[in-house]
Amino acid sequence: MADIQHYKKELARFNSGYTKEALKEPANLWGLAGFAVASAFMGSVIPLLIGLLAEFVYVLAVPNSEWYRRIVNKRFRETAVEDAKTVRERLISSFTPREREAVEYLRWQKDRIIENYQKFTGSTNVPPDLLSLEQRWEDFIDLLDVYRRRKQHLKSINRQAIHNQLSQAFRSMESAPDEKTRRVQETNVEILKRRLASFDDIEKSVSLVEAQLQSIENFFGYLNDEIVSITTPEKFSLLDFRQLSDSIAMTKQMLEETADSVGALDSFNRENGNYDFVPDGKRR
């Protein structure tokens, strides 16, 4: 019964979106205005009543028609794509000059690869794999954002200091004068152990993302070199895109799995005021 009620609510919300869009259509608004003007000009409510009746029929018919829903869905998709582009460009603008240079170089390579494919094969059609380079470029931006944030996160934490705290807490636990003090120190030891484990998880994820970023860059470079020697569309099928796609998917999955570690480390730092900045040497 609960599932049926939930379905009805979702269906009502789904339909209301099309109804709202239909009501905002210029043709509908101008039609209502026309009936209102006619009613005022004639000094009669009859045109207005006819307009309200027509509006009732319009609201019942248009939002529920398949052709109108296709129009609205296409409009929403286009808006979502444009919004995503705006957000992505804003993200790129927040990168350092070196990071922006890497992003823009890959963007240039992506466009160049497609141009060269059409030029050297004489084909006007672009294979789906080549079109997927747009997604791989977006993946690069998303991964670069994660990389820079986690890298900075690690810079704010002194792992050696945590290790020293753990050693001290362990000694205090071993030499505790009573059971109550010992339990407190045991809790502290476990927390510090988890903090070290979280730090190691984040460090591994940073190394993985860095390798993945290099992999994407190298793949674009390799593809750009190979496209120049392709003379027929059939030879393009020999190039492997799936391996890169699977590798990126694996990396994203690991990032999701280590998200809890990042949150746990942040929580611990906020509670204990532990944000010792340690200069880190080479940065990508």
Order of alpha helices (4+ residues) and beta strands (2+ residues): alpha-alpha-alpha-alpha-alpha-alpha-alpha-alpha-alpha-alpha-alpha-alpha
